[in-house]
């Protein structure tokens, strides 16, 4: 696996991604500043010495009256001179319970990758399969937690054989990477809002790839959607939290481009569909060392994504490509292997997950019968994807977690959208 240099990857990112990086780094710096700045401490308590003499009447000897003792110091919450920091940290109750057994349980790793199919000469034995713009939002299970938290998230995933080119039985697979920036902010004790922004970038190859069999060029890099997450806790105890919420996949203007050199046809899939993703989830810690977490989520698209074809400056609308409705079932379990109160390593947990995705509707297709002969859709129609994830979660000092995981598919054929996935993430809780 060859990773592109960081400078090269940054040059490829759009301007809005650069701005998101600046905001992400700024927020991380703000929440890392300790609340000790601007604190007002309580004055020390001055104890009066015992002279051994009986107390005198204040009326008889005013000059000898000792000043009354100061009241005992009270453990007041630290005061901050930074209102933005107070807002960013959220309700005090959320911060206090962030160190509890339930809230300290690791977030889920997740698994997802969604692909579409471009048939070369129609959907059949020759096609290319890769992520298509507007194919969906980020799942709640990716770095997900059923409880309300304050956190910043950076996640990187490498998909081995995330793209596939098949020409009459001769298959060629290639990988790519996806970076996700995100955060979750508690509104009050039981509600939060969050954002996830995935960016497809270079891994083994540039996201603009050429089919080695047909010479068709595919460009699917960049930001494909921004997901807004709204979460509401329904039940919380010392060992269980149950929540529900909604994810909104908002498209951004980065088209998927398919260029067919023979007819010089340029096909574009323009993301316009908003994805609604209602979910329910739970997190349980039946013992100090054992934890369980799960999500049930659905994905419904508001409309289809327009597909246009341009030949020598003439653009024709081919129709709309309607995304399939989906259902996700995600389960995770794990155990704490190391727990420390001091030092750099505060905890080490092993996590095992199972992820299942199934289609709830038939696949749609858009065919360019008069131009390139390409067909865009899902050649497999109904699919059932099953993935296993295993990983290690490192809790470090400073409320920071570093995680590494591996995702392996359990199926073959059309129910296998990649050969393997490597996950790395950093999560800052505040």
Secondary structure, 3 states (H helix, E strand, C coil): CCCCCHHHHHHHCCHHHHHHHHHHHHHHHHHHCCCCCCCCCCCCCCCCCCCCCCCCCCCCCCCCCCCCCCCCCCCCCCCCCCHHHHHHHCCHHHHHHCCCCCCCCCCCCCCCCCCEEEECCCCCCEEEEECCCCCCCCCCCCCCCCCCCCEEEEEEEEEEEEEEEEECCEEEEEEEEEEEEEEEEECCCCEEEEEEEEEEECCCCCCEEECCCCCCEEECCEEEEEEEEEEEEEEECCCEEEEEEEEEEEECCCCEEEEECCCCEEEEEECCCCEEEEEEEEEECCCCCEEEEEEEEEEEECCCEEEEEEECCEEEEEEEECCCCEEEEEEEEEEEEEECCCCCEEEEEEEEEEEEEEECCCCCEEECCCCCCCEEECCCCCCEEEEEEEEEEEEECCCEEEEEEEEEECCCHHHCCCCEEEEEEEEEEC
